[in-house]
């Protein structure tokens, strides 16, 4: 097809490119970068892409082929066609997270005065500490904003100048520039009994004392990625909050920070300190994995967990940053210490918890990927496609899990995953119907089934558009039915008793 012929059939091409890009939550820079990976010669620049979307330029046939490949479409799909092809109004994605709230009605029972009385009573009766409740509030805030904190990102980028990887020497230089004086102490790991009655190893790793003393455990010298993270957190505290506040002792292990753990009282300063700790931790991730360079790295590697090695950070930091830098917003992240304890949780896609971290759950579903990894003796990573009912409808989730060991010697499982329903819907496909079909196939097969060809084709397309390679790898194994609790097991026959027995 000649360029003039292409121009005569491209009246809606710019609109289609723009709407597809927005449906898949890509910036122009993201799309341009994806095109460069396919063909540096014919990839559009950001400015040229803007002109295409605004109808001021018509791409060459070769450039259109590249754009079509990114979105897994036939090139002719972008040309003038029937009305069905023009029905591409972008979905209006909410800025709120995927976790559903509850209506605070009747309103007179949810006034500030009543809540100030009721919350301490609730904590006392449930055995939840004030610190745990503060962390729950912060997590809800984090999920509400889908890990989008541009002010913290900018503050970290001003300090690190978007360098990646940052070396240990560069971090030490930043510490010196901030006037932090380093001191080393020697303290081994010790066994502790946590609030759930589980024994684990814990080790104090660092703490800050005003006006400028940063104390670090000598053990960190054997764990360079952890040392870099600890330095980055304290740099964040110094930059964001000055050096006039005592930073909580940082520690590694299965138990929570013992500060305020035995009280249901919620002093305002405890809430503020917990919030500052979150800000400093987020800052640390943004300092070590600045948004644009890290997104480009993930784009090159297809969001491989091993990308953390190229970034010079731990798998935990890299997987948490995926949820913040990806243009796709529907992520979750778990850091699980033993079945029954989640040390870190993020649910921007609204996925239920596989178990609680404030109380022992008697019937956690054994088929969650984060649960199954505990039964594997070796470290490594594993992708899983899962079907889970959320608010009465099945959703298709995919995750990559890896089993690691912390510097105190505790094995734990990291899990990063995505809700695929929004990505499927962005392709103009009925995601609810597809999820229901796959769920019914799993039920018929007593819980797990290989993904049929037609659904596999759609999910491969989605994987290519999202550029998350482990979505494709997950289909090498049967998709699994999972549930929020074993007592609501969707399998036939149900496996609640077997789940309970294995726990």
Secondary structure as UniProt FT lines:
FT   HELIX           3..8
FT   TURN            11..12
FT   HELIX           13..23
FT   TURN            24..25
FT   HELIX           28..38
FT   TURN            40..42
FT   HELIX           46..53
FT   TURN            54..55
FT   HELIX           61..70
FT   TURN            71..72
FT   HELIX           75..78
FT   HELIX           83..86
FT   HELIX           107..110
FT   HELIX           112..126
FT   HELIX           130..144
FT   TURN            145..147
FT   HELIX           150..160
FT   TURN            161..162
FT   HELIX           168..177
FT   TURN            178..179
FT   STRAND          181..185
FT   STRAND          190..193
FT   TURN            195..196
FT   STRAND          199..209
FT   TURN            210..212
FT   STRAND          213..217
FT   HELIX           218..222
FT   HELIX           224..241
FT   TURN            242..243
FT   STRAND          250..253
FT   TURN            259..262
FT   HELIX           268..288
FT   HELIX           291..301
FT   TURN            305..306
FT   HELIX           307..311
FT   HELIX           315..325
FT   STRAND          331..336
FT   TURN            339..340
FT   STRAND          342..347
FT   TURN            348..349
FT   TURN            362..363
FT   TURN            366..367
FT   HELIX           369..372
FT   HELIX           373..375
FT   STRAND          380..390
FT   TURN            391..392
FT   STRAND          393..405
FT   TURN            407..408
FT   STRAND          411..419
FT   HELIX           421..425
FT   TURN            426..428
FT   HELIX           431..444
FT   TURN            445..447
FT   STRAND          448..449
FT   HELIX           453..466
FT   HELIX           469..474
FT   TURN            475..476
FT   STRAND          479..481
FT   HELIX           486..488
FT   HELIX           496..502
//
